[in-house]
């Protein structure tokens, strides 16, 4: 799986053969099929292992104490880290492979659901922190927006397109700063009026 990660980053899934993978791993090519059954199973296991580490990282980051805006900033900086580490390339390569492989598509969908669960939980906490009514803009809609924004950014970066990315992040930053400034005015979402005497 280490060898598969390296090859996905270096040459892409279309250029990975059983023999090439075995050479990269310095193993007999027969072991690939013996242990995994197929190249697709190797790549799926690679995806599972790689994303498990990153999902745990994101979960820990968003559940740590501190304001949401700082967690958002950290998440955006980690996009740069993930690009440099090759994770984004691994994810995009397997995403493309899954379009024509129903079994792999199911696994990619499961990983995406895990990512979205982390994002949804973080946004629910942010809504509470900023005193926002989640009925006005459903958390599921915001979750899909953040996920598709992240995926779109990854795709464009790997195609050499960065126009507007910095400006978009700056707008999101300004919006979050405005929410931060209004935190003192936010009322608890209990549905009850506060006693003016307190």
N, C-alpha and C positions, 0 to 999 in steps of 0.2 A: 504493500500500500504506500510506503514511502516512495518507492520507485514510481508508482502510478501517479502520485502527486507531482513529482518532478517532471515527468513526461507530459502530463496535462498542461503544465505551465510552459514547458519548453517547446513542445511540438503540437499539442492539441490531440484530442481523442482520435481524430481521423487518421493520424499517423502512428497510432500505437497498435502494434501487433503483439501476439503472445510471445513471439521470439524476442522482439525488441524490449518488451517489459522484463522478460527473464534475464536478458543481458544487462539491463539497467540494475536489476536486483542482484545480479551475479548468482543466479540460480538456474537449475535445469528447467527448460520451458515446460516440461511435462508436469511440474509441480503447480503451475498456474491452474490447469484444468483439474488436477487432483484435489486441490484444496478449495477452489472456487467454482469450478464447473464451466465458467465462461469468462471472457473479458468483461462483459457487461456486469457480472457479479463482482468482479474485482473493483470496477469503477464505482459501483453502487456502495460497496463496503467502504471505499475510500471517501466517498461523499459523506456517509454516515459518521465515520470517525472524525473527519475534519470539522464538520459542522457541529458535532456534539461539543467539541472544545469551545467553539466560538459562541454557541448558544449559551453555554454556562458562563462564559465571560460576560456576555451582554446581560444575562439575568442578574449576575452579581453586581454589575455596575449600576443597573437601574434600581436594585433593591437596597443599595447602600444609602446611608443618610446623606442629606444635602438637597439643595434646590434642583428642580427639574432642569433649569437652564444650564447648569453645570454638567449634568448628565448628558444633555443634548450635545453640548460642545465636545464632550469626550467621545460620544458616539460618532460625531462627524470627523474628529481627528483619527478615529480608528478606521474610517474608510480609507484613509491614506495608508495606514499600517497594513490593512488587508490587501490593498493593491500591491504594495511592495512585497508582501510575503507570498503573493501568488494565489491567495485564497479566492479572490474574485475571479481569476482566470479559471481555476478549478470549477467554481460554481457555474460560471457561464458556459464552459465547455460541456459540463454534464447536463445543464439546462437544455442546451441545443440537442444533445444526444437523446434526451428524454422525449423530444417532440415525436420521434418515430419509434419509440420503444415503450409500450404501455406499462410494462413492469417497472421500468426505471422512472417513468412519469409519475407513477404512484408514490415512489420513494421521494422524488423531488417535491411532490405536493405535500408529503408528510413533513419534510424538513421545512418547507415554506410555512406550514401551519405552526410549527414550533417557533419560528422566528416571529410570526405574527402574534402568537400568544404572549411573547415577551414584550413586544411593542404595545400591544393592547393593554397589558397590565401597567406599563409605564405611563401610557396616556390617561388611563383611568386615575392613576395617582396624581398626574399633573392637573387633571380637571378638578380634583378635590383641592389640591394645593392652591389653585388659582380661583377657586370658587365659581367654576364654570358649570353651566347646566348641560350635561351630556345629551339631553333630549333635543337641544337646539342644533348641535352638530354631532351626530352619532359617532361613538368611539370606533365602531367598525369601519365607518367611512374614513375617519382620520388614520386608522391603522392601514387601510388599503392605500391611502395617499402616501404615507411615509414609506411603505414597502415598495410601491411602484416608483416613487421618487428615487429611492436608493438603487433599485435595479436599473432604472433608466440612466442614472448617473454612472453606474458601473459600465453599462454597455457603451455609452458615449465616450467615456474615458479610454476604454480599450480600442475604440475606433479613432482616437486622437482628437475627439471633440470635447472642448471644455467651455465653449462660449455660453455665457449666462449662468454658469454654475456658481461662481463666486457671488454674483449679484443676487441669485436666488437665496443662497445661504445668508447673505447680509439682510435680506428682507425678513427671513424667518427669525434671525437674531433680533431685529428691531421689534418684531411682533412679540417675541418672548420677553424682551426687556420691558415692553409696555405692560405685559401681564405681571411682571415682577413688581413694577412700580405700583400697580393697582392691588397688590396682595393685601395691603393694610385695609383697603376698603371692602374687600370681599366678605360677604356674609356667609355664615355657615349654611350649608344646603340641608337644613332640617325641616324647612317649611314653616317654622315658627318665628314670630317676630321677637327680636331681642328686647329685653326689658331695658327701658331707657335709664332706669336707676342704677344699672350695673355698669 
